[in-house]
Amino acid sequence: MRSLEEARQPACVVDSRETASVRVPAQSRYLSLIGMLVQWFGRRAGLSGDRCQELEVAVDEACTNVVRHAFPDGVEGEMTVQFTPLEQGLRVTIVDRGERFCPSQGMEIAEAKRLHEPASGGSGLLLIAGLTADNEYRWDEREGNHFTLVKYR
């Protein structure tokens, strides 16, 4: 059994399909670690520096959304970021057990928010869509939110 302090430390696992994952507390101080991993796995998957940078921005935005919105105030949560090399790129999946997320509803809220207060933000999902070749969201009752981003060479 892991102690409370060990449970709050990043954990990294590599499985037999060459997928690696890191589990971190859903806190902004871990975003730079995730960014470095996106760069490292992106380069290993053959992405150019520019493509790695674009994917890093998209993953950072998705993880920031988990930090800000997935867990109500005072609730500690974790997110797992999975890196899977593809024949022509990299797939990154962000998994959390926070509040259920609906991307289409999030887009509608963001657009309405920007109409009334343009400087308020809310462009994250549009940014993610523009920086990735594909993105997909699914919710699983047992595992929670899964947001997958794909970037090709």
Secondary structure, DSSP 8 states (H G I E B T S, - for coil): ---HHHHTS-EEEE-TTS-EEEEEES-GGGHHHHHHHHHHHHHHTT--HHHHHHHHHHHHHHHHHIIIIIS-TT---EEEEEEEEETTEEEEEEEE-SS---HHHHHHHHHHHHHH-GGG---HHHHHHHH-SEEEEEEETTTEEEEEEEEE-
